[in-house]
């Protein structure tokens, strides 16, 4: 499944991230390509999650430039950041579902924030829940679901807005092998629709099954 598209969607030039006096990301220069499926791997504390946060401005870079589809993130105003984030679907290791809202509401929130009308939202959420095999769980609440089921809902939420880029931060870390395989298949489905997929993971088996580009992070530095 090697990427055949040479169109760059994300560019990082000499990016650094510091917390106080500690370097988390050090002089990272790398391109991500449109419709690429790429893994970021490395030991705990290597900077994988930090690098992901920099891409959607969950954290600002301390130094360097990040350009997404021609837009320099350092030049965005606070009011422009929500529009940047519409390019992304984000899958968190700890799911980050809202426990007081049911499955349908958790997924539909994305489209509501984009100003979509109710009829469109109902149709699109139904399609995406069917895609992840959770169509019959729309009225369930997150805490009534297994970890694998919650991750499927998190993936549905990430996919429902048709993002150009999906960031998945350790998406299989807390799952059994069967659930991890299901997550991989869902990410492959999103990739087949043209989405750029960036996955941070410790899971060597996940990487082996895909056989795509791997960026190794060590002490905040990238080694391809």
C-alpha positions as CSV (number, residue, x, y, z in Angstrom):
1,X,0.0,0.0,0.0
2,X,2.8,2.4,-0.8
3,X,1.6,6.0,-1.6
4,X,1.8,6.9,-5.3
5,X,0.9,10.6,-4.8
6,X,3.7,13.1,-4.7
7,X,1.5,16.0,-3.6
8,X,2.6,17.3,-0.2
9,X,-0.2,18.0,2.2
10,X,1.9,18.7,5.4
11,X,5.3,20.2,5.6
12,X,7.5,20.6,8.7
13,X,10.6,22.8,8.5
14,X,13.1,22.7,11.4
15,X,10.3,22.3,14.0
16,X,11.2,22.4,17.7
17,X,9.0,22.1,20.7
18,X,10.2,22.9,24.2
19,X,8.5,22.7,27.6
20,X,10.4,25.0,29.8
21,X,14.0,24.0,29.3
22,X,13.2,20.5,28.0
23,X,13.3,19.7,24.3
24,X,10.3,17.5,23.2
25,X,10.8,17.9,19.5
26,X,14.1,18.8,18.0
27,X,14.7,20.1,14.5
28,X,12.1,18.0,12.6
29,X,11.9,18.5,8.9
30,X,9.6,16.1,7.1
31,X,6.8,16.0,4.5
32,X,3.6,14.0,4.6
33,X,1.9,13.3,1.3
34,X,-1.7,13.4,0.2
35,X,-3.4,10.0,0.7
36,X,-0.3,8.6,2.5
37,X,-0.6,6.1,5.3
38,X,2.4,6.7,7.6
39,X,3.4,5.5,11.0
40,X,5.2,7.4,13.7
41,X,6.9,5.1,16.2
42,X,9.5,5.2,19.0
43,X,9.8,4.6,22.7
44,X,7.6,6.3,25.3
45,X,8.7,9.9,25.7
46,X,10.2,10.1,22.2
47,X,7.7,12.9,21.3
48,X,5.1,11.1,19.2
49,X,2.1,12.6,20.8
50,X,3.7,16.0,20.9
51,X,4.4,15.9,17.2
52,X,0.7,15.0,16.5
53,X,-0.5,17.9,18.7
54,X,1.6,20.3,16.7
55,X,-0.1,19.4,13.5
56,X,-3.6,20.4,14.6
57,X,-2.3,23.3,16.9
58,X,-3.2,21.4,20.0
59,X,0.2,22.9,20.9
60,X,2.1,25.6,19.1
61,X,5.6,24.9,17.8
62,X,8.4,26.7,19.7
63,X,10.4,27.2,16.6
64,X,10.2,26.3,12.9
65,X,7.3,26.2,10.3
66,X,4.4,23.9,9.8
67,X,2.5,24.3,6.6
68,X,-0.7,22.4,5.9
69,X,-2.2,22.7,2.4
70,X,-0.2,25.9,1.9
71,X,-1.3,27.5,5.2
72,X,1.5,28.4,7.6
73,X,0.2,27.5,11.1
74,X,2.2,30.2,12.8
75,X,0.2,32.9,10.9
76,X,-3.2,31.7,12.0
77,X,-5.3,33.8,14.3
78,X,-7.2,32.1,17.2
79,X,-10.4,32.6,15.2
80,X,-8.9,30.6,12.3
81,X,-7.8,27.6,14.3
82,X,-11.3,25.9,14.3
83,X,-11.3,26.0,10.5
84,X,-7.8,24.4,10.4
85,X,-9.1,21.6,12.6
86,X,-11.9,20.8,10.2
87,X,-9.2,19.3,8.0
88,X,-8.5,16.7,10.7
89,X,-10.2,13.7,12.3
90,X,-8.4,12.9,15.5
91,X,-8.5,9.5,17.3
92,X,-7.2,9.6,20.8
93,X,-5.7,6.7,22.8
94,X,-8.2,7.3,25.6
95,X,-11.1,7.7,23.2
96,X,-12.3,11.1,24.7
97,X,-16.0,10.4,24.2
98,X,-18.5,12.5,26.2
99,X,-19.9,10.0,28.7
100,X,-23.1,12.1,29.2
101,X,-24.0,11.9,25.5
102,X,-25.0,8.8,23.6
103,X,-23.1,7.3,20.7
104,X,-25.2,9.2,18.1
105,X,-24.7,12.5,19.9
106,X,-21.0,12.0,20.3
107,X,-20.6,11.5,16.5
108,X,-23.1,14.1,15.4
109,X,-21.4,16.9,17.5
110,X,-18.7,17.2,14.7
111,X,-21.3,18.0,12.0
112,X,-23.3,20.3,14.3
113,X,-20.1,22.3,14.9
114,X,-19.7,22.6,11.1
115,X,-23.3,24.0,10.8
116,X,-24.8,21.1,8.9
117,X,-28.6,20.7,8.9
118,X,-30.3,18.0,11.0
119,X,-31.4,15.9,8.0
120,X,-27.9,15.7,6.6
121,X,-26.5,14.9,10.1
122,X,-28.9,12.1,10.7
123,X,-28.1,10.5,7.3
124,X,-24.3,10.9,7.6
125,X,-24.1,9.6,11.2
126,X,-26.1,6.6,10.3
127,X,-23.8,5.9,7.3
128,X,-20.7,6.2,9.4
129,X,-22.0,4.1,12.3
130,X,-22.9,1.4,9.8
131,X,-19.3,1.6,8.4
132,X,-17.8,0.9,11.8
133,X,-20.3,-1.8,12.7
134,X,-22.1,0.2,15.4
135,X,-25.3,1.2,13.7
136,X,-27.4,-0.5,16.4
137,X,-25.6,1.3,19.3
138,X,-26.7,4.9,18.6
139,X,-28.7,5.1,21.8
140,X,-26.0,3.5,24.0
141,X,-23.7,5.6,26.2
142,X,-19.9,5.2,26.1
143,X,-19.5,3.6,29.5
144,X,-21.8,0.7,28.5
145,X,-19.5,-0.2,25.6
146,X,-16.3,-2.2,25.6
147,X,-12.9,-0.6,24.8
148,X,-13.0,-1.8,21.3
149,X,-16.5,-0.5,20.7
150,X,-15.6,2.9,22.2
151,X,-12.6,3.1,19.8
152,X,-14.9,2.3,16.9
153,X,-17.1,5.2,17.9
154,X,-14.0,7.4,18.2
155,X,-13.1,6.4,14.6
156,X,-16.7,7.2,13.5
157,X,-16.4,10.6,15.0
158,X,-13.1,11.2,13.3
159,X,-14.4,10.1,9.9
160,X,-17.9,11.7,9.9
161,X,-16.7,15.2,8.8
162,X,-14.9,13.7,5.8
163,X,-11.5,15.1,7.0
164,X,-8.5,15.3,4.6
165,X,-6.2,14.0,7.4
166,X,-6.8,11.5,10.2
167,X,-4.4,11.5,13.2
168,X,-4.5,8.4,15.3
169,X,-2.5,8.5,18.6
170,X,-1.8,5.0,19.8
171,X,-5.3,3.8,18.5
172,X,-4.8,0.2,19.5
173,X,-2.8,0.6,22.7
174,X,-5.5,-0.6,25.1
175,X,-7.2,-3.1,22.7
176,X,-7.0,-6.9,22.3
177,X,-5.6,-8.2,19.0
178,X,-9.1,-8.7,17.4
179,X,-10.2,-5.2,18.2
180,X,-6.8,-3.9,17.0
181,X,-7.3,-5.6,13.7
182,X,-10.7,-4.1,13.4
183,X,-9.3,-0.6,14.0
184,X,-6.7,-1.2,11.3
185,X,-9.3,-2.2,8.8
186,X,-11.3,0.9,9.5
187,X,-8.2,3.1,9.0
188,X,-7.6,1.3,5.7
189,X,-11.1,2.0,4.7
190,X,-10.6,5.7,5.3
191,X,-7.3,5.6,3.5
192,X,-9.0,4.0,0.5
193,X,-11.3,7.0,0.3
194,X,-8.4,9.4,-0.2
195,X,-7.7,10.4,3.4
196,X,-4.1,10.9,4.6
197,X,-3.6,8.7,7.7
198,X,-0.9,9.4,10.3
199,X,-0.7,6.8,13.1
200,X,1.6,7.0,16.2
201,X,2.1,3.5,17.6
202,X,4.3,1.1,19.6
203,X,2.5,-1.8,17.8
204,X,5.1,-3.5,15.5
205,X,2.5,-6.0,14.3
206,X,0.3,-3.1,13.1
207,X,3.2,-1.6,11.2
208,X,4.2,-5.0,9.7
209,X,0.7,-5.6,8.4
210,X,0.6,-2.3,6.5
211,X,4.1,-2.2,5.1
212,X,4.0,1.6,4.6
213,X,6.4,4.4,5.5
214,X,7.6,4.6,9.1
215,X,9.1,7.6,10.9
216,X,11.1,6.6,14.0
217,X,11.2,9.2,16.7
218,X,14.1,9.1,19.2
219,X,14.5,11.7,21.8
220,X,12.5,14.2,19.8
221,X,14.3,13.6,16.5
222,X,13.0,11.9,13.4
223,X,14.8,9.0,11.7
224,X,13.1,7.6,8.6
